[in-house]
Amino acid sequence: MFIKIPAADGTAEALVARPSTGAGPFPGVILYMDAFGLRPRIQDMAQRIADWGYVVLAPNVFYREGTAAELAPETDMSTPEGRGGAGAAAFPRVGRLTTDKALPDIDAWVDALAELDGVAPGPLGVTGYCMGARLAVRTATAHPDVVAACGGFHGGGLATDAPDSPHLGLGNARARFVFGHADHDQSMAPDAVVRLGNALDAAGLEATNEVYAGASHGYSMADTSVFDEEATERHFRELRELLDGTLKA
């Protein structure tokens, strides 16, 4: 189901997925989409996580640009050409979602999740994909008192030279982190992976920070040409271990 959330600069849509069976309340999880937006693949991923025993909120972080339907990819992304065409439309939106815009939105997503029926009081988890991994880290660093688990998969730009690079805030975080990086990813090169790992260590955080060998950027997105089933299933296993180990311990 979709709900409406009052966000910093207007009303945002968000997908809510709930467990198919079982009685709540359940821990809450925020899922941050990739650059291609809310669409059936994101809904499928949210439902899979929900069926582990969570209430999952997946906001349209590009609400300033349009609704989920308006921003949906118009090409068949299962081919390299189609994915490239969709990226040409989507990637400029990523650049326009600057940190000063993202942070007040993150406050809205956290508040909205806590207010949903059936969400247990207490810590929450976050997971993000592609540019959504940056939002997941920013959520963990901006809300250390409530975010206990943070996953980031085929993320980009997590540890850069920019003064607002997400890794620079890790000293504020208290969450456990799991990162599954894409192999040979131009948006998260080996030196950036090392830099992120060093920041996690310096902050004294429990974390795994690994490259999935042979998996391309976007490997978890089954509606695209770069989908890698083995890497995707690995990511789901590691994410479930993270969430269950922190939110259900």
C-alpha positions, 0 to 999 in steps of 0.5 A, spaced: 500 500 500 502 507 498 501 512 504 502 520 504 507 523 508 508 530 509 515 531 508 520 538 508 518 540 501 511 537 500 507 531 500 511 524 499 508 518 497 511 512 500 510 504 500 508 500 506 509 493 506 507 488 512 508 481 514 504 476 510 503 472 516 503 473 524 501 478 529 505 485 531 507 489 533 513 488 528 520 492 528 520 498 523 525 498 517 526 504 512 528 501 505 531 507 500 530 505 493 535 506 487 536 511 482 530 508 478 525 509 483 519 506 486 516 501 482 514 493 482 522 491 483 522 495 490 515 493 492 517 486 491 524 487 495 520 491 501 515 485 501 520 480 502 524 484 508 517 485 511 515 477 511 521 476 515 517 480 520 518 487 519 514 493 517 517 496 511 517 503 509 520 505 502 519 513 501 519 516 494 525 520 495 524 524 489 517 527 491 520 534 489 521 531 482 514 528 481 510 522 483 512 515 483 508 513 477 511 520 473 518 518 475 517 510 473 522 508 468 519 508 461 524 503 457 525 496 458 531 496 463 533 488 462 537 491 456 543 495 457 540 500 452 534 500 456 537 501 462 542 506 460 536 510 457 533 510 464 539 512 467 540 518 463 533 521 466 534 518 473 541 520 474 540 528 474 535 527 480 540 524 484 545 530 483 539 534 485 537 531 492 543 534 496 544 533 503 541 539 505 534 537 502 535 529 504 536 531 511 530 534 513 526 529 509 530 523 513 527 526 519 520 525 516 521 518 514 523 516 521 517 520 524 512 516 519 515 509 520 514 510 528 507 512 527 505 507 523 500 502 526 503 495 528 510 498 528 514 496 535 517 502 539 524 501 539 530 501 534 529 501 527 533 499 521 535 502 514 537 499 508 539 502 501 541 501 494 545 505 489 544 512 492 539 510 497 545 507 501 548 514 502 541 516 505 541 509 509 548 512 512 545 519 513 539 516 517 544 512 521 548 518 523 543 523 524 538 518 528 543 514 532 539 513 538 534 510 534 537 506 528 540 500 530 542 497 523 544 499 517 545 496 510 548 499 504 548 495 497 552 497 491 552 504 494 556 509 491 559 515 493 559 513 501 566 515 502 569 521 498 573 527 498 566 532 499 565 535 506 559 532 506 561 525 505 557 520 508 563 516 512 565 523 515 559 522 520 560 515 522 563 517 529 556 519 531 553 513 529 551 507 534 548 502 529 551 495 526 553 496 519 553 491 513 556 493 506 556 489 500 559 493 494 559 492 487 565 489 484 569 494 479 564 500 481 566 507 478 562 510 484 565 506 489 572 504 487 577 500 491 580 506 495 573 508 497 571 502 500 578 502 504 576 509 506 569 507 508 572 501 512 577 505 516 572 510 518 568 504 521 574 502 524 575 509 527 568 510 530 569 503 533 563 500 529 561 493 528 561 492 521 562 488 515 565 492 508 566 487 503 566 487 495 561 482 492 566 479 487 563 479 479 557 483 481 556 489 478 553 496 480 545 495 481 546 487 482 540 486 486 535 490 481 532 484 478 528 488 472 535 491 470 540 488 465 546 488 471 542 483 475 546 478 479 542 472 482 547 470 487 549 476 489 542 478 490 541 472 495 547 473 498 545 480 500 538 478 502 542 473 507 546 478 510 541 483 511 536 479 514 542 477 519 543 484 520 536 486 522 534 479 526 541 480 530 539 487 532 532 488 532 530 482 534 535 480 539 
